[in-house]
Amino acid sequence: MTLPTTAAALPDRLWQAVTGGDEQEAVGLVRAALAEGVDEEALLLDVIAPVQARVGVEWAADRITVAQEHTATAINERVIACLAHHPPSAAPPTPPRGRATVSCIDGEWHAFPARLVAEVLRLRGWQVDYLGAQTPTPHLVAHLHRTNPDAVLLSGSIATHLPTAHAAITACQAIGVPVLAGGRAFGYDGRYARALGADRWAADARGAAAVLAGGLARPHPAARRQAADDLPHLADQEYTMVVRSRPHLVKETLVALEERLPAMRDYSDAQRERTAEDIAHIVDFLATALYVDAAEIFTAFLTWTADILEARNVRARSLVPALDALSEQLRDFPRAVRLLREGTTALHGPSAPGPEMCA
């Protein structure tokens, strides 16, 4: 389903409203479109979703501020709420098609994609329990025990939450509830959803609705699987050791960077804190790549970070000394060293002069 020709300019108009902080204008645009006959699903997926995606792109390119990004996201969320409380253009089936739980992985704050899925399913006649951002797995499982849904839809945007997602997937399946995974964290083609044992994966809200409409077989309740049952490479304990050593790795890498980059000795406390945060993110993505045994998780994060830094006139190649320092500390861990080497290769190339990382 696409927007009618008369509404083709609506995404640009909504963009202007949300980035300008004009909530009344944004809500007014959506209400006017509804009055003109544009259906709710098209507004959600062909107007609001692309505008929200543009918010992320423009922030990454440093063309809007963090405050603008937060404001635009908050307005888009309230626009969705406006749609949710609007009488649907078509009466949903009675009784509902079934019941579904939509939730973000524990630790996942990016709830916008999950909210879109929940609203689309409601429009298509499902009874939906929307649990929102970062639902702890024990609370999710307790909810499933009470409601016995046909499926749980797990949403994740940040790859570092994949180990937690794995635990949630196995816990849900252990009580007989099938899991439909979605979101960027699971890979552009769902490869990590499959690796972690999810029953199905969907690329977007329409795909999720189609999967549910086709039906998901309930898994036989069984004892909870261990991570190594799905991911035998974890037997080498590299993931566990990196996670346990995280504070030490960050501290020692920061010390090594001060030796290699003398300008860092003059950093303010705030600059040192930001640099430590950057190193911690590198360690977290390294650990996740070890968990899934997928180098692209690590290299994609590094190249994305490099683009973010370059857009802010920070020299991206200053990430390489941090990778070198981590390689020295993890020299007894062959998979970690290989990942760090691939990360360095991904970052290698010409870079415009600029300040060092987080300067």
N, C-alpha and C positions, 0 to 999 in steps of 0.2 A: 504494500500500500504506500502510495506517495502523496505528497501534498498537491492540492489542486493548483492550477496556474495562478489563481488570484492570491494564493497564500505563499507564493514562491519567495517573496522578500521577507517573510516572517522571521527566519533565522537571523538575518542581518539586523532587523529591527530589535529583536530580543537581545542580541549581542550588545547593541548600543545601550539598551536599557540596563542590563545587568552590570556591565562594566562602568556605567555611569552611576551605579548605585541607586537607580530609580525603580524601587519595588512596585510602586503603584502603576507605573507605565508597563512593567513586565507583566503584571497580573492582568492589566487592562487589555494588553495585546492578546493574551491567551483567551480571555473571556470573549473578546470580539471575534476571534477565530472560531470559537465554539458556536457563537451565534450565527456565523456565516456557514456553518455546516461542516467544518473540519472536525474529524472524529478524534477522540481522546488519544487513541494509540498513535496516530500519526503525529499528534502534537508532542507526545512523550518521546517518540523514537526518531522522528524526522525533523524536529525543531529543537526541543530542549536538550536531548542527548548530544547532537552535534555542537550546540553552543557550549555545553559543558566541556566537551573534548577540546574545543578551541581555547577555552580558558586555560587548560593545562598546557597546550602548545605555546600560547602567548606568554605564560609565566616562564616556561623553560627558556624561551628566547629572550627573556628579560625585557619584554615589551609592555608588561603590566607588572605591578608590584604585588608583593605577598598580600597586602591589605586588599587590593583590588580582586585578587584571586579568591580570598576568603569571602569578600562581600558578594561577588558574582555567584559563588557556589551556594551561599546562604539564600540568596534571592531565588536561584533556580530550585532549591529545595522547597521554598515556600510556594513557588509556582506549581510544583508537583502536588503539594498539599491542597492547593486551590482546586486542581483537577480532581483529586481524590474525593473531594467533598461535593463535586458537581454531579447532578443526576446524570447517569450514563445515557448515551444516545440510544442504546439498545438494552433492553432488559436482559440481565444475565440468566442463564438456564436455572430452572428450579426443579429439583434440588441442584446444588453445586456439582460441578464435574468431579470434584474430589477435594482433598485438603492437602496443602503443601506448606512447608515451613521454609522461609527464606531468611538466611542469616549470614553475617560476615564471620570469617575465621577469627578466633581469639587473637587480639592484637591488631586486627585490621580496622583502621579508622575510616577508610574510604568506602562509605556506605552508599554513595550515590548510585553506582551500578545495580546494587542489590535492590534499592528502592524502585528503580525503573522496572526491574523484573517483577517485583511484587505487584506493582500497579498494573502491569500488562496482564499478569495472571488473573488478577481480580476482574479486569475488564472482560476476560475470556471465560469468566464463570467459575473460577476456582475460589474456594475458601482459603485465604492466605493468612498465616501467622508470620508477620514480619518482625524479626527480633532485632534488627538494626546492626550497629557497629559492634565489633569485638565482643562477641558472646563467648564466655568461657565454656569450654567443651562440656564439663560436668553439668552446667546449667542447661546447655542445649540438649543433652541426653535426657535430663530430667523432664524437660518440656516435651520431648518426643514420647517418653513413657506416658505422659498424661494425655496427649492428643492423638497419638497413633496416626500420623499423616501418611499419605501415599508416597511421599518423597520429601527429602530435605535438599534444598538448593544452597550450596556453600559458595560464597563469593570471596574472592581474594584478588587484590590488585598488586601487592608487593610480594616479590618472590621470597623474601626472607621469612614469610609466614608459612612456607610449604611444609616444614617439619611439623608445625602445629596442625596444619590442614590434614596431614597424614594421620595424626592421632585422632582427629575428629572424624575422618572418613571411616576408620576402622571401628571407632566407638559406635557410630550410628549404625553401621552394618551389623555389628555384634548384637543389636537388639532388633534386627530385622527390617530396618528402614533403608531403602536405597538412596544413594547419594548422586546428585547431579551437580557437577562442579562447573564454575564459570568465573571469568575474570582474567586479567592479564597475567596474574601470578602463575596460572596453569599452562602458559605457553600459547602462542598465537594459533596453534592447531590442537591444543589440548594434550600435548605429549606428557606433561607432568601430571595431569589428572589421571591419565592411564597408568603412568609409572607408580602412582600412589594408590592405585586400586579403586578409584572412583567408578561407579557403575556406568555413568555417562558424562559427557562434557558438552557444553553448548557455547557457541561463540558470542551470542547476544540474547536479548530478551525474547525475540521472535523464535530463535532456535530453541530456547529453553521451553517455551510454550509448546512448540511442536513435539519435543521429546516427551513432555508430560502427556500430551494428547495421545501419543502412541503407546503410552503405558510403560512402566518400569517394573520389572519383576522384583519381588521382595527377596533379599538374600536370606538364606537360612541362618537364624540366630546361632552364633557359635562363640567359642572363646575368642577373646580379642587377639588378633594377629600381632606378632612382634614386627618391629620395623624391618628387621633383617629378613623376614619372610618375603616381603615385597622387594627389598633392596639389599641383596646379599653382599654388595660391596661394603656395607657398613661394618662388616666383620673386622675390617682393618683398624677400627677405632679412631681413624683420623678426624672424622667429624666430631666425635665426643671430646677428643683432646683439644681441638681448636676452640670449641665452645667453652670448655672449662678454663682454658688459658686466656680467654678474651681480655680480661683486665691487664694481665701481664704483657700480652702482645701489643696492646695499645700503648701502654706506658713505655716499653722498650723501643717501639717504633718511633715514638715521639722523641726519645732521647737520641736515637740514631739520626733522625732528620735534623736535629739541631747541630749535630756534628757535620753533616753533609751540606746543609744549607745555613751558613753562618748568619744570614739575615734573620733567621727565625729567633736568634738569641735576643733580638730587640722587640719581639712580639709583645703586645699587651696581653693581659690575662684573658681578655675576650677573644683575641686571635688564637691564643694557645688552646682555648676551650673549643673553638670552632674546628681547629685542625685535629684535635683529639676526636671530635665527633666524626669528622671525615674518615679518620683511620678506623674508628669503630664500625662505620658503615662498610668499609672495605672488608674487614674481618667477618662481619655478618654475612655478606654476600659470598665470600669465600667459603664459609661454613655451609651455606645453603647449597652451593655448587658441589661441595663434597657429599652432602646428604643425598642429593638426587643423582650425583655423578654426571653432571651436565656443565661443561665448560662455558657454554653460551650464556648461562645465567650470570656468571662472573664477568665475562667479557662484555656482555651487553650493558651491565651496570656501569662498568668502567668507561665505555665509550659514551654512554648517556651522561655520566658525570663530567666527562671531558667537554662535551658540548655545552653543558650548563656553565662550566667554568669559563670556557672561551667566550660565551655570550656575555659574561661579566668581566671580561678583560683579565682573567686569571689564567696563567700559563698552565695548560692541561698536562704538559709533560712533567710537571712537578709531582704528579702522582707516581711516576716511575721510581723515584728513590724510596717511597714508602713500600712499594712492592718488593724492591730489592732487600729492604730491611726485614720484611716479613719472611722472605725466602731464606735469609740467613738464620732466623729463629726457628724455622720449620724445616730445616734441611734434612731431618730424619723422616719426614713425611713425604713420600714420593708423589702421591696424588696432589697434595697441596702445592708442592714445588712446581709440578707440571701446570697446574692451574695458574699460578703466579707468573710462570713463564709465558703462558698464552695471553695473560692479561697485559704483560709488557709488550708483547708483539702487537696486540690490538691497539695499544696507545702509541706505538712507535710511528713517527712521521713528523713532518715539519709543523712547527708551532710558532705563532706570532709572539714577539717579545711581550712580556707582561709581568706583573707581580707573581710571587710564588703562591702556592696553594694557600687559600684562605687569608692571604695578607690583607 
